[in-house]
Amino acid sequence: MRKRAIRATIKEVASSAGVSTQTVSRVINNRPDVSPETRKRVQEVIDDLDYQPSALARSLIRQRSHTLGVVTAGLRLFGPSRTLSGIAAAAEEAGYSLLLKELSDFATNDVTPIIQSFLSRHVDGIIWAVPEVGQNHTWVKKQIQNYEIPMVFITMELCKNISIVYVDNYLGGRMATSHLLEQGYKHIAHISGPLDWWEARQRKAGWKDALVEAGGSVRDKQCEEGNWSAESGGQGFEKLLKQYPEMDAVFVGNDQMALSVIQTARERGLRIPEDIGIAGFDDIPESAFFCPPLTTIQQDQITAAKLAVEHIISTIESTWNGVEPDKPKATVLPPTLVIRQSSSRKE
């Protein structure tokens, strides 16, 4: 029977090389205070014994874990799930592990237990990737100064002295609405996401301002509120057909709601884009395969996530190297208009 492989210890390396464990540690950590001959001898023993230093032990010694705490919520939704995917990829590339906490409720505002849990596990920094919903970010202004650990927030309203990365939802709403106006549509409705979401309010504000600046008016009957689900999009569109019969286009707050708007419009015998123009938001992978393909606003959550990881790691490394880290800042990413058949009324 083959003997079970036993992991070599630093004491065994030291004994075989005829040096102290402190010398082996200096070689492992590439310290300069080791002679070339000793370094070579120790390294040969390390290679021969296939010695692997304990990452946990080294992190405890250095008081660093190379781990980021990540708080997220709503992973069933496209935006949060894609953001988390981007965080994971960027962290792995940088050599950091993740410790994940998914909130069961967006409204959670008692964050102390969450942060304390991360601190007890010696994370080096925290990325807060929970969308701003209702009052769930009010703690930031009141409590963040109590925590001496780097934090970066993804998708929330600008806040002084807080590092934030987000896609410009307001601009996206303006871009979608302006495109529909350029296509000759004059009566443009809006189906928003749930308006306790900051992102939904920003998209609606962009729609409203684009219409007003084009000389139009905005009345309550032109807008319905959904909840991001496909079902709510169809329900909102049905209401708009009754209360805003002159409607010839609709900007929908996300692509999932827009999918059922397309279906409902076709069931009512409306031609897309001739009778009704439709634009969404998110550019989910399926939007290019809707019937007809959906014009939408693309927001690059992968890049936002990457920038958040880069910023927090830069802050962590600066602190540990005794360098003054960059001041907290807001990084705003512009969205992209993706034009497809659902709104292309002009050649």
C-alpha positions in Angstrom: 0.0 0.0 0.0 1.3 3.4 -1.0 2.1 5.6 2.0 0.0 8.8 2.3 2.0 11.8 1.3 2.8 14.0 4.2 3.3 17.7 3.8 6.9 18.9 4.6 7.2 21.4 7.4 9.5 24.4 7.7 11.4 22.6 10.5 12.2 19.7 8.2 13.5 22.1 5.6 15.6 23.9 8.1 17.0 20.6 9.4 17.8 19.3 6.0 19.5 22.5 5.0 21.4 22.9 8.3 19.9 26.3 9.0 17.4 27.8 11.4 13.6 28.1 10.6 14.1 31.9 10.6 16.6 31.6 7.7 14.1 29.4 5.8 11.5 32.1 6.4 13.9 34.8 5.1 14.5 32.8 1.9 10.7 32.2 1.4 10.0 35.9 1.8 13.0 36.9 -0.4 14.7 38.8 2.3 18.1 40.3 1.4 19.9 39.3 4.6 20.7 35.8 3.4 24.0 34.8 1.6 23.7 33.5 -2.0 25.2 30.2 -0.9 22.7 29.7 1.9 19.8 30.9 -0.2 20.7 28.3 -2.9 21.0 25.5 -0.4 17.7 26.2 1.2 15.9 26.6 -2.1 17.3 23.3 -3.3 15.9 21.6 -0.1 12.6 23.4 -0.6 12.4 22.1 -4.2 13.5 18.6 -3.2 10.9 18.3 -0.4 8.2 20.1 -2.4 7.7 22.4 0.6 4.6 24.6 0.3 4.4 27.5 2.8 1.0 27.8 4.5 -0.9 30.7 3.1 -2.9 30.9 6.3 0.1 31.0 8.5 1.8 33.7 6.3 -1.4 35.8 6.3 -1.6 35.6 10.1 2.0 36.6 10.5 1.6 39.5 8.1 -1.9 40.4 9.3 -3.1 40.1 5.7 -5.4 37.6 4.1 -5.5 38.7 0.5 -9.2 38.3 0.8 -11.9 40.8 -0.1 -15.3 40.8 1.6 -18.2 41.3 -0.9 -21.7 42.1 0.0 -24.4 41.6 -2.7 -28.1 41.0 -3.1 -30.6 40.1 -5.8 -28.4 37.7 -7.7 -31.5 36.5 -9.6 -31.4 39.9 -11.4 -29.1 40.5 -14.3 -27.2 43.5 -13.0 -26.2 42.2 -9.6 -25.2 38.8 -10.9 -23.1 40.2 -13.7 -21.4 42.6 -11.3 -20.5 39.8 -9.0 -19.1 37.8 -11.9 -16.9 40.8 -12.8 -15.7 41.2 -9.2 -14.8 37.5 -9.0 -12.8 37.6 -12.2 -10.9 40.8 -11.3 -10.1 39.6 -7.8 -8.8 36.2 -9.0 -6.6 37.9 -11.6 -5.1 40.1 -8.8 -4.5 37.1 -6.6 -7.2 37.9 -4.1 -9.9 35.5 -2.7 -13.5 36.5 -2.0 -15.6 36.1 1.1 -19.2 36.5 0.0 -22.3 37.7 1.9 -25.6 37.8 0.0 -28.3 39.8 1.7 -31.8 38.1 1.8 -33.4 41.5 1.7 -32.4 44.7 -0.1 -33.8 46.8 2.7 -31.2 45.5 5.2 -29.7 48.5 7.0 -28.2 46.9 10.1 -24.8 46.3 8.6 -22.7 46.1 11.8 -22.9 42.3 12.1 -21.9 41.9 8.5 -18.9 44.1 8.7 -17.9 42.6 12.1 -18.1 39.1 10.5 -15.7 40.2 7.7 -13.3 41.8 10.2 -13.2 38.7 12.3 -12.1 36.8 9.2 -9.3 39.4 8.5 -10.5 40.6 5.1 -8.3 43.3 3.6 -11.2 45.4 2.2 -14.9 45.3 1.5 -16.8 45.9 -1.8 -20.5 46.8 -1.2 -22.2 45.6 -4.4 -25.8 46.1 -3.1 -28.0 48.4 -5.3 -29.3 51.4 -3.4 -32.9 50.6 -2.6 -35.1 52.6 -0.2 -33.1 53.6 2.9 -30.6 50.7 2.7 -27.6 53.0 2.3 -28.4 55.6 4.9 -25.8 53.9 7.2 -23.0 54.9 4.9 -22.9 58.6 5.8 -23.5 57.9 9.5 -21.3 54.9 10.2 -18.6 54.4 7.6 -16.1 56.5 9.5 -16.4 54.0 12.3 -14.7 51.2 10.3 -11.0 51.4 9.6 -11.1 49.2 6.6 -11.1 50.2 2.9 -14.6 50.1 1.3 -15.8 50.7 -2.3 -19.5 50.9 -3.2 -21.0 49.9 -6.6 -24.1 51.7 -7.8 -25.3 54.3 -5.3 -25.9 58.0 -5.2 -22.9 60.2 -5.0 -21.7 60.7 -1.4 -18.8 62.9 -0.2 -15.6 61.1 0.8 -17.0 57.7 -0.3 -15.4 55.6 -3.2 -18.2 54.7 -5.6 -18.2 53.1 -9.1 -21.4 53.2 -11.1 -22.8 53.4 -14.6 -24.6 56.6 -15.5 -28.3 55.5 -15.5 -29.6 59.0 -16.0 -27.6 59.4 -19.2 -28.8 56.0 -20.3 -32.4 57.1 -19.9 -31.7 60.3 -21.9 -29.9 58.4 -24.6 -32.8 55.9 -25.1 -35.4 58.6 -25.2 -33.4 60.9 -27.5 -32.9 58.0 -29.9 -36.7 57.4 -30.0 -37.3 61.1 -30.7 -34.7 61.1 -33.5 -36.6 58.2 -35.0 -39.7 60.4 -35.3 -41.6 59.1 -32.3 -43.5 61.9 -30.6 -45.5 60.3 -27.8 -43.0 58.3 -25.7 -44.1 56.5 -22.6 -42.0 54.9 -19.9 -42.3 51.8 -17.8 -39.9 52.3 -14.9 -38.4 49.8 -12.5 -39.5 50.0 -8.8 -39.0 53.6 -7.9 -37.5 52.8 -4.5 -34.5 51.8 -6.5 -32.1 54.7 -7.2 -31.2 53.3 -10.6 -34.9 53.3 -11.6 -35.4 56.9 -10.6 -32.3 58.0 -12.5 -33.5 56.2 -15.7 -36.9 57.8 -15.3 -35.4 61.3 -14.8 -33.3 60.9 -18.0 -36.5 60.0 -19.9 -38.4 63.0 -18.5 -35.7 65.5 -19.1 -35.1 64.4 -22.7 -38.8 64.8 -23.5 -39.0 68.2 -21.8 -35.9 69.5 -23.5 -37.4 68.4 -26.8 -40.4 70.6 -26.2 -42.7 67.9 -24.9 -44.7 67.6 -21.8 -44.7 64.8 -19.2 -47.9 63.7 -17.6 -48.6 61.0 -15.1 -50.5 58.9 -17.6 -47.3 58.5 -19.6 -45.5 56.4 -17.0 -46.2 53.1 -15.2 -44.1 51.4 -12.6 -42.9 47.8 -12.9 -40.8 45.6 -10.6 -38.1 44.5 -13.1 -40.0 41.3 -13.9 -41.2 40.4 -17.4 -44.7 40.0 -16.2 -44.8 43.6 -14.8 -43.6 45.0 -18.1 -46.6 43.5 -19.9 -49.0 44.7 -17.2 -47.6 48.2 -17.4 -47.9 48.3 -21.2 -51.6 47.2 -21.0 -52.3 50.1 -18.7 -50.5 52.6 -21.0 -52.5 51.4 -24.0 -55.7 52.4 -22.2 -54.6 55.6 -20.5 -52.2 56.9 -23.2 -53.7 55.8 -26.5 -51.6 58.3 -28.5 -48.4 56.5 -27.4 -46.2 55.6 -30.3 -43.1 54.5 -28.4 -42.0 53.3 -24.9 -38.7 53.3 -23.1 -38.7 50.4 -20.7 -36.6 50.4 -17.6 -35.0 47.0 -18.2 -34.8 44.3 -21.0 -36.8 41.7 -19.0 -39.8 44.0 -18.8 -39.3 45.0 -22.5 -39.6 41.4 -23.6 -43.2 41.2 -22.4 -43.9 44.6 -23.9 -42.8 43.2 -27.3 -45.0 40.2 -26.8 -48.0 42.2 -25.7 -47.7 44.6 -28.6 -47.6 41.8 -31.1 -50.6 40.2 -29.5 -52.5 43.5 -29.9 -51.6 43.6 -33.6 -49.2 46.5 -33.2 -46.3 46.5 -35.7 -42.8 47.0 -34.2 -41.3 49.5 -35.0 -43.8 51.0 -37.4 -46.7 51.4 -34.9 -44.7 51.3 -31.6 -41.0 51.8 -31.0 -39.5 50.0 -28.0 -36.2 50.6 -26.2 -34.9 48.7 -23.1 -32.0 48.9 -20.7 -29.3 46.5 -19.7 -28.5 44.7 -23.0 -28.9 41.2 -21.6 -27.5 38.6 -24.0 -31.0 37.5 -25.1 -32.0 41.0 -26.2 -30.4 40.6 -29.6 -32.6 37.5 -30.2 -36.0 39.0 -29.2 -38.5 39.3 -32.1 -37.8 41.9 -33.2 -34.3 42.4 -31.7 -34.4 45.0 -28.9 -32.8 48.5 -29.0 -31.3 48.9 -25.5 -28.8 50.7 -23.3 -25.7 48.7 -22.5 -24.2 49.2 -19.1 -20.8 47.6 -18.6 -21.1 46.0 -15.1 -17.9 44.0 -15.8 -15.8 47.1 -16.2 -17.5 48.7 -13.1 -16.7 45.7 -11.1 -13.1 45.6 -12.3 -12.5 49.2 -11.5 -14.0 48.7 -8.0 -11.6 45.8 -7.4 -8.6 47.8 -8.7 -9.4 50.8 -6.6 -9.8 48.8 -3.3 -6.6 46.8 -3.9 -4.7 50.0 -4.7 -5.9 51.4 -1.4 -5.0 48.2 0.5 -1.5 48.1 -1.1 -0.8 51.8 -0.5 -1.7 51.4 3.2 0.5 48.4 3.7 3.4 50.0 1.9 3.2 53.1 4.0 2.0 55.3 1.1 -0.9 57.7 1.4 -3.7 56.1 -0.6 -5.7 58.1 -3.2 -8.6 60.0 -1.8 -12.1 58.5 -2.1 -13.6 59.2 -5.5 -16.6 58.6 -7.7 -16.0 56.8 -11.0 -18.8 57.2 -13.5 -19.0 55.0 -16.6 -21.0 56.1 -19.6 -23.5 53.7 -21.0 -23.8 52.7 -24.7 -26.8 52.9 -27.0 -27.3 49.6 -28.9 -29.7 50.2 -31.8 -31.7 47.3 -33.1 -34.8 46.7 -35.1 -37.4 47.4 -32.3 -36.9 51.2 -32.7 -35.3 51.6 -36.2 -38.1 53.4 -38.0 -35.8 55.5 -40.2 -33.4 54.0 -42.7 
